[in-house]
Amino acid sequence: MEHKISIMKAKILLLVSLLFTINTFAQKPKLIVGIVVDQMRVDYLTRYESKFGEGGFKKLIKGGYFNKNANFNYVPTYTGPGHASIFTGSAPRVNGIISNDWYDKKTGKHLLCTR
């Protein structure tokens, strides 16, 4: 019985090692595309799913990463800070995009988040 357990452990170890090796040598994507639709509620994707073509939203939902329950831990949720938070995973106080526009005291200039 002990011999069977050690063989099973060896097989599991081999499988885990193989999976780790495959994952290590897997190619990283050259490009990641993120799509954010402002003011589009997430329930619209399920409510109107029957109206979507197979090459559009359905393809993105099935073949990509789809976050059904995203939340922001700050207020207000303007467009610039929201998109910066989605793509950096950090809040405006960390990523520096605090609004769609702001006044920079150091330079005396009015700045837009896209410049």
N, C-alpha and C positions, 0 to 999 in steps of 0.2 A: 504494500500500500504506500509506504514511504517513497519507494522508487517511482511510482506513478505520479505522486505529488511533485517530486523534483523535476520530472520530465515536463509536467504541465507548467511549472514555474519557468523552466528553460524556454519553452515555447512562447509563453507570455512575454518574457524578457526579450526574446528574439523579435517578436512582433512589435513591441514598443520601440525597440532600437531601430527597426526597419522604418516605422512610421516617422520617428524623429529624423532619421537620415533623409527620407523623402521630403519632409517638410523643410529641412535645412537647405536643401539644394533646389527647392522650388523657386521658379523665377518670380521676382516681384513685379507687380504691374508697372508699366511705363507711364501710365496716365490714370488718374482717378478723376471721375467727373461727378460733381455733386450738383443736384438740382433742388432748388428751394423755390416753392411757389408761394409768394406772399399772399396772405389773407385767404389761403385755401385750407379749409378745415380738413383734417385727416379722414373724417367720416365720408367725405365726398368720394374718396377712392373706392369705398365699398358700396356706397349708395348708388353710384353711377357706373359701377364696374361693367355692367352689361353693355354700356354704350362705348366702351374703350376698345380699340383695335388690339390685336395680338402683338403688334410691333411697337406699341406706345407704352402707356402706363402699365399695362399688364406685364409686358416684358421686363420693364424696370423693377416692378414689385417682385416678380418671380425670380429674376436673375441677378438682382442687385441687393443692396442692403436697404431695408425699409424700416424706419423707426416709427412705430405706431403710437408711442407714448413719450414724446420728447417734452421736456419742461425746462423753463429758464428759471434760474435762481436769482433774478434781479428784475427791477422795474425801472423805467418803462421798457417795453420791448420794441425798440425802433428797428428798422430794417438793417442798417449797417452793423450795429452791435449784435443783433440776432444772427446774422450770417457769419460774422467773425467768431461768435461763440460756437456755432454749429461746426465750423471747419477747424477750429483750434481746440475745442473742448474746454475752453477757459472762459471765465466771466470777463466783462469789460474792464474791470479794475486790474486784471492781469494782462489781457491782450492789447489794451490801450485804445480800443475803438469804443468810446464812451457814448457816442451819439452819432447821428447822421452828419452833424456839423458841430463845430465848437470854436471858441476863441482861444488862441494860444497867447498867453500873457508874455512869454519870452520873446516871441517874434512880432507880436502885435498884429497878427494876421488872423483872419477868419478862415478856418480849414474845413474841407469836406472829407469825409471818411474814405472817399475813393481816390484821393490824390496824395 
